[in-house]
C-alpha cells in the first residue's frame, strides 16, 4: 500500500508537540554524581523527528511553545540552522519553563534520563497558537502523543487535526507515551484513542499500544488485532515496534510486514524511535511500500544508537543509504 499526498505544498511535514533541551553526559559509563560535563542538544520526540526529517532533506516545519529564555532562543536558532521553519513556534508569556532533560549513560544497555517538566511551556500551546494556513501548507502533520497530556495543549492538538482533515493533510502520530506526564492511565487512554481514530499513520511500541488499549481491549498482545481496531477508524498504516526484536507493519488493504534490524555498536538507546519515525516519513513521501519504510527506519535507528546524542545524531539520507548498503539487515 502506498499513501497518496497532496502535491504543491511548500512543506513536506510539520511536527507538533514536545520540545525542549537535552543535556547529554560527555562522560560515558559514568553515574550522574560523577559526571563532570554535559553537552546541549534539541530534545523532545517531535523535535527530534523534525531534526531527522530536515537532515533527510525534507522541508520541515514545527508547531510548539517555548519559554522566552536562553534555552528557548537556542531551540529557535538551532532549528533554523538545520533549515526547519520556525513560524509555528511561539513564546510562552506565563512564566512556564522550557523542558530540560539530563541524561546519564551507565552502559550501552542502561541509559537514564531525569526530566524537568514542572510547568513545561510546551503544554501551554493553545488552540489560538495553531494557524490553519500553516497546517494547510504541509503534506503531513506529525503529532506527538505527549502533547495530549494536558490542557490547553491537547485542545491545540485536536484543532490542528481538524485543520489537517479540512485541508487534506495526512495525519501521523508517534504515541510517545511518558507516564509521568499523565494523571492516570485512564485519562491517557481516552485521549490517545480519540486522537488515533483520526490518524492515517500510527507508530508505537507494543508497550505503548498496551496502555492505550487498556480501556478498550485490556490484555491484548496481538499486533494484528491492535491494527484491525484502528483500521476500523481512519488508519491506513500501523507499525508496532518490539525493540531489538524488530517491528511489524500493517496496512488497511490487508498487508502485513515483518521489519528488520541492522547491526549497531550501541552507545545509548535514546532517539531510536524518533530516527525511525523520520526515515519512515521520508519513505512514505518517496512512495515506498510500508516494508521499505520500515527498513529505512531500522537503519536510521541503528545509526543514532551508535552515537552519543540524539537530535544531532540523526543521519542524512546519504549516511542512511550507505549504512543500508554496507550492513546486512536481519529479521528481529
C-alpha positions as CSV (number, residue, x, y, z in Angstrom):
1,X,0.0,0.0,0.0
2,X,1.3,3.5,-0.9
3,X,-0.2,6.6,0.6
4,X,-1.0,9.5,-1.6
5,X,-0.2,13.0,-0.5
6,X,-1.4,16.5,-1.5
7,X,1.1,18.0,-4.0
8,X,2.5,21.5,-4.4
9,X,2.7,22.1,-0.7
10,X,5.7,24.3,0.5
11,X,6.3,22.0,3.5
12,X,6.6,18.2,3.5
13,X,6.0,17.7,7.2
14,X,5.1,19.8,10.2
15,X,5.8,18.2,13.6
16,X,3.8,19.4,16.7
17,X,4.3,18.9,20.4
18,X,7.0,18.4,22.9
19,X,10.2,20.4,22.5
20,X,13.0,21.2,25.0
21,X,16.7,20.9,25.6
22,X,18.6,17.7,26.3
23,X,21.8,17.7,28.3
24,X,23.8,14.7,27.4
25,X,26.7,13.5,29.6
26,X,30.1,13.8,28.0
27,X,31.4,11.1,30.4
28,X,30.2,7.7,29.3
29,X,29.8,4.7,31.5
30,X,29.6,7.0,34.4
31,X,26.9,7.6,37.1
32,X,25.3,11.1,37.4
33,X,27.1,12.0,40.6
34,X,30.5,11.6,38.8
35,X,29.7,13.3,35.5
36,X,31.8,16.4,35.0
37,X,30.3,18.0,31.9
38,X,27.3,17.9,29.6
39,X,26.6,19.0,26.0
40,X,23.4,20.7,25.0
41,X,21.0,19.5,22.2
42,X,17.5,19.9,21.0
43,X,15.1,17.4,22.8
44,X,11.6,16.1,22.7
45,X,10.3,13.4,20.4
46,X,8.6,15.6,17.8
47,X,11.5,18.0,17.8
48,X,13.9,15.1,17.2
49,X,11.7,13.8,14.4
50,X,11.8,17.3,12.9
51,X,15.6,17.3,13.1
52,X,15.6,13.9,11.5
53,X,13.3,14.8,8.5
54,X,15.2,18.0,7.9
55,X,18.6,16.2,7.8
56,X,17.0,13.8,5.3
57,X,16.2,16.7,3.0
58,X,12.5,17.2,3.7
59,X,11.0,20.6,4.0
60,X,10.1,20.7,7.7
61,X,8.2,22.9,10.0
62,X,7.4,22.9,13.7
63,X,4.5,23.9,16.0
64,X,5.3,24.3,19.6
65,X,5.7,26.6,22.6
66,X,8.9,27.6,24.4
67,X,10.0,29.9,27.2
68,X,11.5,33.3,26.2
69,X,14.8,32.5,27.7
70,X,18.2,31.3,26.6
71,X,17.0,27.7,26.2
72,X,14.1,28.9,24.1
73,X,16.3,31.1,21.9
74,X,18.7,28.1,21.5
75,X,15.9,26.0,20.1
76,X,14.8,28.6,17.6
77,X,18.4,29.2,16.5
78,X,19.3,25.5,16.2
79,X,16.2,24.7,14.3
80,X,16.9,27.5,11.8
81,X,20.4,26.3,11.4
82,X,19.0,22.9,10.3
83,X,16.6,24.6,7.9
84,X,13.5,24.0,9.9
85,X,10.7,26.5,9.5
86,X,10.0,28.0,13.0
87,X,7.0,30.2,12.2
88,X,4.8,27.8,14.2
89,X,6.8,28.2,17.4
90,X,5.5,30.8,19.9
91,X,6.9,32.1,23.2
92,X,5.1,31.4,26.4
93,X,4.1,34.5,28.5
94,X,3.0,32.8,31.7
95,X,6.4,32.1,33.3
96,X,6.4,28.4,32.2
97,X,9.8,26.7,31.6
98,X,11.4,25.2,28.6
99,X,11.7,21.4,29.3
100,X,15.1,20.2,30.2
101,X,16.2,16.5,30.2
102,X,19.5,15.4,31.7
103,X,20.9,12.0,30.8
104,X,23.5,9.6,32.1
105,X,24.9,6.7,30.1
106,X,25.9,4.0,32.5
107,X,26.4,1.4,29.8
108,X,25.1,0.6,26.3
109,X,22.3,-1.3,28.0
110,X,21.4,1.2,30.7
111,X,20.7,4.8,30.0
112,X,18.8,7.0,32.4
113,X,17.2,10.4,32.0
114,X,15.9,12.9,34.5
115,X,13.1,15.1,33.1
116,X,12.4,18.6,34.4
117,X,8.9,19.1,33.1
118,X,7.2,21.0,36.0
119,X,5.2,23.8,34.4
120,X,6.5,22.9,30.9
121,X,6.0,25.6,28.3
122,X,5.2,23.1,25.5
123,X,2.0,22.0,27.3
124,X,0.8,25.7,27.2
125,X,0.4,25.5,23.4
126,X,-3.2,26.8,22.9
127,X,-5.7,26.4,20.0
128,X,-5.2,30.1,19.1
129,X,-1.4,29.3,18.6
130,X,-2.2,26.9,15.8
131,X,-2.5,28.6,12.4
132,X,-4.9,27.0,9.9
133,X,-2.9,28.3,6.8
134,X,0.3,26.9,8.3
135,X,-1.2,23.4,8.7
136,X,-2.6,23.6,5.1
137,X,0.9,24.3,3.8
138,X,2.1,20.8,4.6
139,X,1.7,17.2,3.3
140,X,2.0,15.6,6.7
141,X,1.1,16.7,10.2
142,X,3.2,14.7,12.7
143,X,1.7,14.7,16.2
144,X,3.5,13.6,19.4
145,X,1.2,11.9,21.9
146,X,2.7,13.7,24.9
147,X,1.1,16.9,23.6
148,X,-2.2,15.3,24.7
149,X,-1.2,15.1,28.3
150,X,-2.6,18.4,29.5
151,X,-4.7,21.4,28.6
152,X,-4.5,23.6,26.6
153,X,-2.0,21.6,24.6
154,X,-4.5,18.7,24.0
155,X,-7.1,21.1,22.6
156,X,-4.5,22.6,20.3
157,X,-3.7,19.1,19.0
158,X,-7.4,18.5,18.1
159,X,-7.7,21.9,16.4
160,X,-4.6,21.0,14.4
161,X,-6.1,17.6,13.5
162,X,-9.3,19.3,12.3
163,X,-7.4,21.8,10.2
164,X,-5.4,18.9,8.7
165,X,-8.6,16.9,7.8
166,X,-10.1,20.0,6.3
167,X,-7.1,20.6,4.0
168,X,-6.2,17.0,3.0
169,X,-3.1,16.9,5.2
170,X,-2.1,13.3,6.2
171,X,-2.0,12.9,10.0
172,X,0.7,10.8,11.6
173,X,1.1,10.0,15.3
174,X,4.1,8.8,17.3
175,X,2.5,7.6,20.5
176,X,5.4,8.9,22.7
177,X,3.9,7.8,26.0
178,X,5.6,9.3,29.0
179,X,3.8,8.1,32.2
180,X,4.9,10.9,34.5
181,X,3.1,13.5,32.3
182,X,-0.3,11.9,32.8
183,X,-2.7,11.9,35.8
184,X,-3.9,8.4,35.2
185,X,-3.8,5.6,32.6
186,X,-7.5,6.0,32.1
187,X,-7.1,9.7,31.1
188,X,-4.3,8.8,28.8
189,X,-6.2,6.0,27.1
190,X,-9.2,8.2,26.4
191,X,-7.3,11.0,24.7
192,X,-4.9,8.7,22.8
193,X,-7.9,6.7,21.4
194,X,-9.7,9.9,20.4
195,X,-6.7,11.1,18.5
196,X,-5.7,7.8,17.0
197,X,-9.2,7.5,15.5
198,X,-8.4,10.5,13.2
199,X,-4.9,9.5,12.2
200,X,-3.7,8.0,8.9
201,X,-0.4,6.5,10.3
202,X,0.3,5.4,13.9
203,X,3.7,4.3,15.2
204,X,4.3,2.9,18.7
205,X,5.9,0.2,20.8
206,X,4.0,-2.8,21.9
207,X,4.0,-1.4,25.4
208,X,2.5,1.8,24.2
209,X,-0.3,0.0,22.3
210,X,-0.9,-2.0,25.5
211,X,-1.6,1.2,27.6
212,X,-3.8,2.9,25.0
213,X,-5.8,-0.3,24.7
214,X,-6.2,-0.5,28.5
215,X,-9.9,0.5,28.4
216,X,-10.9,-0.9,25.0
217,X,-9.1,-4.2,24.9
218,X,-7.2,-4.9,28.1
219,X,-4.7,-7.7,28.0
220,X,-4.4,-7.8,24.2
221,X,-0.9,-8.6,22.9
222,X,-1.9,-9.4,19.3
223,X,-0.4,-6.7,16.9
224,X,-2.8,-7.6,14.1
225,X,-5.8,-7.2,16.4
226,X,-4.5,-3.8,17.5
227,X,-4.1,-2.7,13.9
228,X,-7.5,-4.0,12.8
229,X,-9.3,-2.0,15.5
230,X,-7.7,1.2,14.2
231,X,-8.3,0.3,10.6
232,X,-12.0,0.4,11.5
233,X,-11.5,4.2,12.0
234,X,-9.2,6.3,9.8
235,X,-5.9,4.5,10.0
236,X,-4.2,3.3,6.8
237,X,-0.8,2.2,8.2
238,X,0.1,0.9,11.7
239,X,3.6,0.0,12.9
240,X,4.1,-1.9,16.2
241,X,7.7,-1.8,17.4
242,X,9.3,-4.5,19.5
243,X,12.8,-3.0,20.1
244,X,15.7,-5.3,19.2
245,X,13.2,-7.9,18.2
246,X,12.2,-5.8,15.2
247,X,8.8,-4.4,14.2
248,X,5.6,-5.4,12.5
249,X,3.7,-3.2,10.0
250,X,0.1,-3.4,8.8
251,X,-1.8,-1.7,6.1
252,X,-5.5,-1.2,5.7
253,X,-5.6,-3.2,2.4
254,X,-4.6,-6.4,4.3
255,X,-0.8,-6.0,4.1
256,X,1.4,-7.5,6.9
257,X,5.1,-6.8,7.0
258,X,7.9,-8.0,9.3
259,X,10.5,-5.4,9.9
260,X,14.3,-5.9,10.0
261,X,17.1,-4.8,12.3
262,X,20.6,-3.7,11.4
263,X,23.7,-4.3,13.5
264,X,25.0,-1.5,15.6
265,X,27.6,-0.7,18.2
266,X,25.3,0.7,20.9
267,X,26.3,3.8,22.8
268,X,22.9,4.8,24.0
269,X,19.3,4.0,23.1
270,X,17.9,7.5,23.2
271,X,16.4,8.7,19.9
272,X,16.0,5.3,18.2
273,X,12.2,5.7,17.8
274,X,12.5,9.3,16.6
275,X,15.0,8.5,13.9
276,X,12.8,5.5,12.9
277,X,9.9,7.9,12.5
278,X,11.8,10.4,10.5
279,X,13.0,7.9,8.0
280,X,9.6,6.2,7.9
281,X,8.1,9.6,6.9
282,X,10.7,10.1,4.2
283,X,9.9,6.7,2.8
284,X,6.2,7.4,2.7
285,X,6.8,10.6,0.8
286,X,9.1,8.8,-1.6
287,X,6.2,6.5,-2.5
288,X,7.8,3.4,-0.8
289,X,5.9,0.4,0.4
290,X,5.4,0.0,4.1
291,X,8.2,-2.6,4.4
292,X,10.7,-0.4,2.7
293,X,9.8,2.5,5.0
294,X,10.3,0.2,8.0
295,X,13.7,-0.9,6.6
296,X,14.8,2.7,6.3
297,X,13.6,3.4,9.8
298,X,15.6,0.5,11.2
299,X,18.8,1.6,9.5
300,X,18.4,5.2,10.9
301,X,17.7,3.8,14.4
302,X,20.9,1.8,14.3
303,X,22.9,4.8,13.3
304,X,21.5,7.0,16.1
305,X,22.1,4.5,18.9
306,X,25.7,4.2,17.9
307,X,26.2,7.9,18.6
308,X,26.4,9.8,21.9
309,X,23.4,12.2,21.4
310,X,20.0,12.2,19.8
311,X,18.8,15.1,17.6
312,X,22.2,16.0,16.1
313,X,22.9,12.3,15.6
314,X,20.1,12.0,13.1
315,X,21.6,10.7,9.8
316,X,21.5,12.4,6.4
317,X,19.9,10.5,3.5
318,X,23.4,9.7,2.2
319,X,24.6,8.3,5.6
320,X,21.5,6.2,6.0
321,X,21.6,4.8,2.5
322,X,25.3,4.0,2.8
323,X,24.6,2.2,6.1
324,X,22.0,0.1,4.4
325,X,24.3,-0.8,1.6
326,X,27.2,-1.7,3.8
327,X,25.4,-3.6,6.6
328,X,23.2,-6.7,6.3
329,X,19.7,-6.5,7.6
330,X,18.3,-9.4,9.6
331,X,14.9,-10.3,10.9
332,X,14.4,-9.4,14.6
